[in-house]
Amino acid sequence: MKTSYDVIVRPIITEQSMEHLDIKKYVFEVRKDATKADVKKAVEEIFSVKVASVNTLNVRGKAKRTGRYPEGMTRAWKKAVVKLTADSKPIEFFEGMV
């Protein structure tokens, strides 16, 4: 059985994800087998907020070269964009980042 802390791997801190903090959208890396319902439950439990919607997408690995001949792939992972309700408080973890 997976806990809420197993579902959410890490927050995604990029310029694009930070632009959406004012409309209460947050981006997380989640487990590959996590469903939208799992992500919603985990975010609500960990951060004590109300989630309006969850969008997930699979990010494919890219081909990378590390020298002249060896070619490999970066790892594939799953991303979740979480939108909070209007009456929900913001997630405090992201507040000092803007």
C-alpha positions, 0 to 999 in steps of 0.5 A: 500500500502506498502512502500520500508521501509515496505518491508525490515524489517532489515539487517541480520548481521552474519559471513556468510553474512559478508563473501559475502560483497566483492562480493556485496551480502547482506542479509535482512529479508523481509516481508513474502508477499514480492516478488523478484520484491518488494525487488529489488525495495525497495533496489534500492530506499533505498540505491541508488544502482543497483540490479543484482539479488534477491534470496528469501527463507522462513525460517521455525520456529524451535521447542524450549523448554523453560523449562521442559514441555512448547514447542513452535516454533520460528517465521517463516520469509523470507530472501532475498539475494541481489546481486548488479551489478559490477558497483554499489557502495557498500551499506554504511550501511555494510561497517564498519561491516567487 
